[in-house]
Amino acid sequence: MINVRTGRTRGIGLALPLALALVASACSSSDSGSTTTTAGAANPDAKPLSMTIYTTAGNKRRELTAQILQSGLKEVGIDLKIQTEKSSELFGKRLPAGDFQVALYAQVPASNSPVLCNIFCSENIPGPANENSGQNWTRTKSEAVDKAFKEADTEADQAKRKVLSDQGEKALADVFTSLPVDPFPDILAYNPAKVGGPVLHNFAHGPWYNANEYYVKTSADQATPAKGGELVFGAEQEPDTADWINTAAGSSWGIYTIGAHTMPRAFDYLPDGYKATELLAGEPALTMDAGKQTVTYKLNPAAVWSDGQPITSADFQYTFDQIKNGKDIYDRTGYKDIESVDAKDPKTALVTFATPYGDYKDLFGGFYGVFPKHLLDGKDRNAEMKDGYKWSGGPWVIDHWTKESEVVLTPNPNWYGAKKANLDKMTFKFNSDTSAQIGNFKSKQLDMIYPQAQPDLKDLKTVPDVKVDTVTGLSYEALWINNEKAPFDDPKVREAFFYAVDRAAIVKGLFEPIQPGIQVINAFMTQANKDFYGSEPFAGFKKDTKKVDQLLTGAGYRKGKDGIYAK
Amino acid sequence: MLAFVIRRIGLSIPVLLIASIIVFFGVSATSDPTARLRFSRDPGVIKAETKRLGLDKPVTVRYVKWLSSFAKGDWGQSFVDRQSVKTKIGKALWITLQLIFFGVAISAVIAIAIGIYSATRQYSVGDVVFTGASFVGLSMPPFWFGLIAIDLITFKLPRRVGWDSTPLYSLGLHSSGQSGFNVDYLRHLVLPVATLTVQIIASWSRYQRSSMLDVMGSDYIRTARAKGLPRRRVVLKHGLRNALIPLVTIMAVDIGVLFGGLVITEQIFSIPGMGRVFLRALENGDTNVMLPWLMVSAAFIVAFNLVADVLYGVLDPRIRLA
């Protein structure tokens, strides 16, 4: 499942757009060594190679990225204007309508499956066939891309999926569709003198997915877990609903703060890949019979809801039915490929797919989980769940959720897992202003924060009693190019653009102080995706002004006296 | 007086209507409440949501429908979290009211005191200090002051003096599990109220000084002094009452604006008031929340403008409203 981190407004949320005017440079020579003659200056009708990059407003990281890019492109001879917009305008209108040349935004995969067909297969170009809701906003068209990614989506064998994914990525590089740039550091900052327990990164369920192992330290060197106490965590966003399958859902922070702790799920997605949870008695059996894929889930006999009722195959049936046939469902992907869920016995669920589905481990888990039939059947599920629920199938239950302020969780007394919660309660305080959140953390009003990667977070490293733990996460940012919009409708211009961008400078400028040694990504996923990251088909695209000149000259462009190419 | 009030209220209705039209059409043209669903892999979901929210109908039809429902007291649900808009705004308004109450009360007392002091000791060292400080205060944007206050008061100060915890909080209006008016509430309230009041005190104290100087130079004050009245009585009874007239009107207008204008303070201190409701609705193109928010905020502005006019008459009996 892929979500896009929409760059929700940070700071005061009213950051001014950074649209900068074209600067007429007095440079009389080029560092490319090309002939700086004719077309631009001599031909009065020649149009400069100028483009606008759109990104979300109020995000310092993106503004800095765009500025580094603008400066680098100007050196090469390409003019770039920067335009920021609020996310609902950018993602709701401009990108789907194709009203852009290049955009800068992030992809935030919530599972290890890159599902790249979604954003690159030609059938997903917005149009009547997909009711204008396709996500191939770059208008990428390539038979090789379509073939590889479609096959990857229906292939259940992980090794074959990786090969197919690699093939698709290579095909993307061949058509110069868009350019992956920087992986995001996954940053955890906490007070090591107070927060005890294995503090781990989890790119799908959030860093608190194992909060049942956390404990309050009474001394900095305490290594033995203690019972009791409270920890307070900062949450950048508040979920709009706790009905995780509803159209109001889809927020990562909903999972980080509530869903991951209360919804039973078949698999955890860990940095090493999927791992069956304690809901299951073991890894489910996958069989292929006459082209039909079947997954048999054996449930843990001890698995119960917080009211003591067993978690059964009927709950799997109910979950499937709600997602496939319910109203206002956020995303039916995978579930709509299921033909049936049979309850062979209360602790065995047999899931049969009508068509093969590769990312089956994301089902009955991921952002959704398993829903309790005995508590919800025959009722309005959304009304029962949207403001929080009193039941749980995870290690924690919701104590209270005060909207716009905090959600507090307490241990589930009937949690069947091996590790019971140590804390008496954990509190998530909603605090959407990053700068203020850092201030609240430094003053120990918050014990731990999980901030979006921003360059100024490096300052936290110098604060006493603070540990900043950083690894490369699954999220990444790319330069998304509209392949149908001039000048990028010409593949040579796209290729020249690839060689004009200094990706290493962007990554270094943004994240080197936070995560020394961080590398450019050379695929539409990050190095953290160990199941898929492989052949690095975009590795060859490094800044090369001679190649830029060669390609643009071949496309009919000449440098003008202002140093900008024109045609 | 009553006719004046009724006429002013009547005149405000078309103003509110025009404002609602501008906001509705502006927000509708630039935002798409289904934007978040663009990342769902389900192609049918956007169409279904568009239909559910009525976004498939012409914008004029949507506006008329909203207006008729609003007029009947049905404020609808948020596009985003499906909460009742009336409940959402009601809760936010109560929280913003608390900030405004404390902010205005403290600002008024301090600003008036500074104004009186500066006017009665014109060009003294104190007056110069207050004048300089007010210009500093006016030039400090709340987002900057708020962040600096958090850093200095909740982080640097406790470290410097060796306290284990911060004396004041900067996160919401209560600690977890706390509610009501208590010490915990006050410890949360100080920083946001300080952030809110800095510019207000700076501004109001300048008005008060100027107004007081005018009054203190008038003939009747000279007469009062000549009659041998004590200085305190001359200043507070004869001078202050008249000098308050312009300030009170400015205060009333400013208070009205504050109902919708605490976006920055509320955002920095995570206070779920009207400003945060506005910001979230704007981000999500949630016209169902934005329009009632606008109506409530505008109603307060109109009401407090009216209060300013009425107070003018009350404070100065020579002024008659008609």
Interface residues (C-beta under 8 A of the other chain):
Chain A: M1 I2 N3 V4 T6 R8 T9 G11 I12 G13 L14 K86 S87 S88 E89 L90 F91 G92 K93 L95 P96 V115 N118 N130 E131 N132 S133 G134 Q135 E230 V232 D240 T241 T247 A248 G250 K327 D328 I329 Y330 D331 R332 T333 K336 N382 K386 K403 E404 S405 E406 V408 T427 K429 F430 N431 S432 D433 S435 A436 G439 N440 K442 S443 K444 Q445 L446 P464
Chain B: T30 S31 D32 P33 T34 A35 R36 L37 R38 F39 S40 R41 D42 P43 G44 V45 I46 K47 A48 E49 R52 V80 D81 R82 Q83 K91 A92 F143 G146 L147 I150 D151 T154 F155 P158 R159 S165 T166 Y169 S170 L171 G172 H174 S176 G177 V263 I264 Q267 I268 F269 S270 P272 R276 L279 L282 E283 N284 G285
